[in-house]
Amino acid sequence: MRIVFVAVLVAVLAGCTSQSDDQPPIIAPQGPGEQAKTLAPEDFGTDRWVAPSEADLEYVARMIVHHRQALDMTALAPERAQHETVRGLASRIHDTQGPEIAAMEQWQRQYAENAPAHGHAADLPEVDHGSMPGMATDEQLAALKAARGADFDRLFLQLMIAHHEGAVQMAVEVLSSGSDVRVEEMANDVSASQTDEINRMKAITIP
């Protein structure tokens, strides 16, 4: 009986080894227009670092700057806004986009830490303020700072709606051209939250 048991055990282990060796390769999708990469099963894991695309890098760098301007605008509301609805909206935007900036900066740090070891430059893209949709001009920001009461409320809503629409445009663009899963998650969050806030702002009437 012992000899039979050992023989069966050897056969089972041999079968497991053969099955493991026959595992199909894993296909890793890349960005649009790029050829998918084939990975061996042992090379695939949750801790495996995959280089993001240029579209991902540019989106994160630009959206951080875009968000920072939104924070500059919302910081003016507590002392200048007349309507509580506008102050509440500004507070919500501030509380949402502050953590989003922190998450994007953390993503950039992880990229800079991992890129050199995988043959990629750790440099991050430079950002041109004028190339981003929805950004308020220096003149518009000066006018917003000077405004008070209902005038502030109207101008704030006008500028922030345009600002949000620009952010949604950027998010939609990277969703079609990027390849990084985390960037996709962040872009989806931006698109959903800011589309909702656009609708809220358009529903506010300032006499």
N, C-alpha and C positions, 0 to 999 in steps of 0.2 A: 504493500500500500504506500509506503514512504517513497519508493522509487517512482511509482505512478504519479504521486503528488508533485514531486520535483520536476518530472518531465512536463507535466501540465503547466507548472509555474514558469519554466523556461520558455515554453511555447507562447504563453501569454505575454511575457516580457518582450520576446522577440517581435510579437505582433505589434505591441505598443511602439517599439522602436521604429519599426517599418512604417507605421502610420504617421509618426512624427516626422520621419524623413520625407514622407510624401505630401506634407502640407503645402498647399499652393502658395505662391508669392503674394504679397500684399501690394495692392496698387494705391499709391498715394497721389491724389489729385493735386494739380498745380493751378496756377492762375489761368484765366481765359486765353486761349491761343497757345498755351504751353503744353508740352508733352508730359503725360503723367509719368511718375517715377515708380519703378518696381523695387520693392523692398523685400528682403528675406524676413521670414517671421521673427527670427532672433534679433533683427535690427529694429523691430517695431515695438514701441512701448510708450507709456504715458509720459515718461521723462525724456523722450527723444526730442531734440530741438530741431525744428525745421525753419529755415530762413524765410522771413516774410518777403513779400514782393515790394518793389519800389512804390507801388500804389498804396500799400499798407503804411510804409514809413512816412510817406508824404501826408497821408490823411491824418495820422496821429499828430505829427508836428504842426500841421495847419490847424487842426481842431483845438489843440491846446491854446494856441494864440487866439483863436476865435472865441473860445469859452472865456478866456481872461478878459476880453473886452466886454462880454456880457456881464461879468462880475463887476467891472468898473461902472457899468451903467446901473446895475441893480443897487450898488452901494450909495447911489445918489437919492434913491427913492425915500428912505425913512424921513429925511429932513425936507424934502421938496414936494412929494406927492400929496395931493389933496384927498383923494379917494382911498378908503381903506382897501378896496378891491385891488387897486394898483399896488399898494404897499404889500399886500398879501401875495400877489403874483410875483413881485420882485423878490420877496423872501423865498418863495418856492423855487424860483429859477436859481437863486444863489445857493440854496441847500442842495439842489440837484447837480449843478454844474461844478461846484467845488470838489466833491468826491470824484466826479468824472475826470477832472483834471488830474487828480492824484492817481487814479487808475491808469490813465494814459502815460503819465510820467513813470510809473512803475513798469509799464510795458517797455518803455524806452530804455530804462535801466537794465532790464533783463536782456534786451536785444544787445546793448553795448557790452554786457558781460559775456554773452555767448557767441557773438559774431566772430571775433578774432580766432577763436579756437576752431571754427568751422570754415575758415578761409574767406570771411566777409569783412569788409571795412566796418568799423564801429561808428563811423561818422553819421550824424543825423542830417536830414535835409534842411537847408536854409529856407526860411519862410518869407515870402513876399506878401505883405499885408494887402496890397492892392489887387492881388490875384484871387483873393478869397471872396466869394459871393456873400452879400449881406453885411459886410463890415461897414460900420459908420465911419464917416470921414472925420478929420480933426475939427472941421467947422461944425459939423453936426453935434459932436460931443461937446464942443464949447457952448453951443446953443442949449443943449440939454442941461449943462451945469448952470447956466444962467436963468433957466426957466423955473417958475414956482407955481404951485397950485394946479389949477386945471390945465394951464399951458404946459406944464411939465408932464402931466398925465397923458395928454394927447400926443406930445412929441415922443415920450417914452414908448407908448404903444406903437406908434408909427415905426420908430427905429427898431424896436425889439421884434416886431412881426417880420420886418425885412431881414433882420439878423437871424431869426429862427428859420426862415425860409431858405436862407443861404446854407445854414447848417444841415438842413434836411437834404438839400441838393448835394452837398458834399458826401453825406452818408450814403445816399442812393448810388452815387458814382463809385464809391469804394466797394459797395456790395456787388457791383458788376465787374470790377476790375481787380479786386484784391484776392488774397488767398489765405490769409491768416485767420484761424478760427476765432481767436480772442478779439481781433479787430472787427470781425464780422459781428460778434456779440455786442461790442460797444457801439458800432454803427447802427445796429438794429435798435438799441436802447435810445440813442439820440433821435433817430427817426420817429420812433413811437412817442417819446415824451414831448418832443418839441412840436410835433404835429398836433398833439392834444393841446399844448399851450397856445399854439397859433389860433386854434378854434376858440379857446377861452378868451384870448385878447380881442379877437374880432367881434366877440359878443358883448364886449364892454362898451358902453356908450358914455362919452364925456360931454356934458352940455356946454 
